[in-house]
Amino acid sequence: MSTGHGNSSQDWSGLEVLSTAECHELLSTTAVGRIGFVDAGSPLILPVNFTMDGAAVVFRSAPGSKLAAAMLQRPVAFEIDDWDPVNHTGWSVLATGVADLVDDADEVARLERLPVRPWSRPDLRDQWVRVMVEELTGRRIRRPG
């Protein structure tokens, strides 16, 4: 189905389906996302500031649930979005994959040069987590017209 915006398609609800390339581009436009995973049998979603490292999402963490999920290489979801409530427009991107603790010294040194720094207590967030993206999807809602 065409939306009138290039060769885009729509999902069952009329939202524009974003291409993988558009999703990658949007992942590079923002610095804060949400990581979702299961902790002690319950779903948990936490904000993190991040950057992209190729096709992987990377962020720094301190000991706790996010780091534990990474150390156990558990499945995670990572989401970013942007909304304009006045014009009723926006988009969201969802990446799913596996979290992994980065513990190779050379790799950590390389990641330290990336443009991401924790906003809260960077002195305690010295462990790197990488989300190896296995599936990437996105949707956009545009103002009718």
C-alpha positions in Angstrom: 0.0 0.0 0.0 1.3 3.4 -0.8 1.1 6.2 1.7 1.8 9.1 -0.8 5.3 9.4 0.7 7.6 7.7 -1.8 7.5 3.9 -1.9 6.6 3.5 1.7 4.2 0.8 2.8 1.7 0.8 5.7 1.1 -1.7 8.4 -2.4 -2.9 9.4 -3.1 0.2 11.4 -2.1 2.7 8.7 1.4 3.6 10.1 4.2 4.0 7.6 6.6 1.1 7.8 10.2 2.3 7.9 13.0 0.6 6.0 16.0 -0.9 7.7 18.1 2.0 6.4 15.7 4.6 7.8 15.7 2.8 11.2 19.6 2.8 11.2 19.5 6.5 10.3 17.1 7.4 13.1 19.2 5.4 15.6 22.0 7.8 14.9 19.9 10.9 15.6 19.3 10.5 19.3 21.3 9.8 22.4 18.7 8.3 24.7 16.8 5.1 24.3 15.1 2.4 26.4 16.4 -1.1 27.0 13.9 -3.7 27.8 14.6 -7.2 29.3 13.3 -9.7 31.9 14.7 -9.3 35.4 13.8 -11.8 38.1 10.9 -13.0 36.0 9.4 -9.5 35.4 9.7 -7.2 32.4 11.8 -4.1 33.0 12.4 -1.1 30.8 15.2 1.4 31.6 16.5 4.5 29.9 20.1 4.6 28.7 22.2 7.0 26.8 23.8 5.1 23.9 25.5 5.3 20.6 25.8 3.1 17.6 28.9 1.0 16.9 28.3 -0.2 13.4 25.0 -2.1 13.5 25.2 -2.6 17.3 23.8 -0.5 20.1 26.4 0.3 22.9 26.1 1.9 26.3 27.9 2.0 29.6 26.5 0.4 32.7 27.2 -0.2 36.4 26.6 -3.5 38.2 22.9 -4.2 38.3 20.1 -5.6 36.2 21.2 -4.2 32.8 24.7 -5.5 33.3 23.5 -8.9 34.6 21.3 -9.3 31.5 24.4 -8.6 29.3 26.6 -11.0 31.3 24.1 -13.7 30.7 23.7 -12.8 27.0 19.9 -12.5 27.3 17.5 -11.3 24.7 16.7 -7.6 24.9 14.6 -5.0 23.2 15.9 -1.5 22.5 13.6 1.4 21.6 13.9 5.0 20.5 11.2 7.4 19.4 10.3 11.0 18.8 6.8 12.6 19.0 5.1 15.8 18.3 1.9 15.7 20.2 0.6 19.0 18.8 0.8 17.8 15.2 0.2 14.2 16.0 3.3 13.0 14.2 6.2 10.8 15.3 8.2 7.7 14.8 9.6 4.8 16.7 12.3 2.2 16.1 12.6 -1.1 17.8 15.7 -3.3 17.8 15.7 -6.7 19.3 18.8 -8.9 19.9 21.1 -10.2 22.5 23.0 -8.1 25.1 26.6 -8.9 25.6 29.2 -7.6 28.1 32.3 -6.2 26.3 35.3 -7.3 28.2 38.1 -7.3 25.7 40.5 -4.5 26.7 41.3 -3.4 23.2 37.5 -3.3 22.4 36.8 -1.4 25.5 39.5 1.2 24.7 38.0 1.6 21.2 34.5 2.1 22.7 35.8 4.7 25.1 36.5 6.9 22.1 32.8 6.8 21.0 30.6 9.8 21.7 28.5 8.4 24.6 28.9 9.3 28.3 26.5 8.4 31.1 24.5 11.3 32.4 24.4 10.0 35.9 27.4 8.8 37.8 29.8 8.1 34.9 32.4 7.2 37.5 30.4 4.1 38.4 29.3 3.1 34.8 32.5 1.7 33.6 31.2 -1.5 31.9 30.3 -1.6 28.3 27.2 -3.4 27.0 26.6 -4.2 23.3 23.3 -5.2 21.9 23.8 -7.3 18.8 20.8 -6.3 16.7 19.0 -9.2 15.1 15.8 -7.5 14.0 15.2 -3.8 13.4 11.7 -2.4 12.7 10.2 1.1 12.7 7.0 3.0 12.2 6.1 6.6 11.5 2.8 8.5 11.8 2.5 11.5 9.6 0.0 14.3 9.7 -2.8 13.6 7.4 -2.8 15.7 4.3 
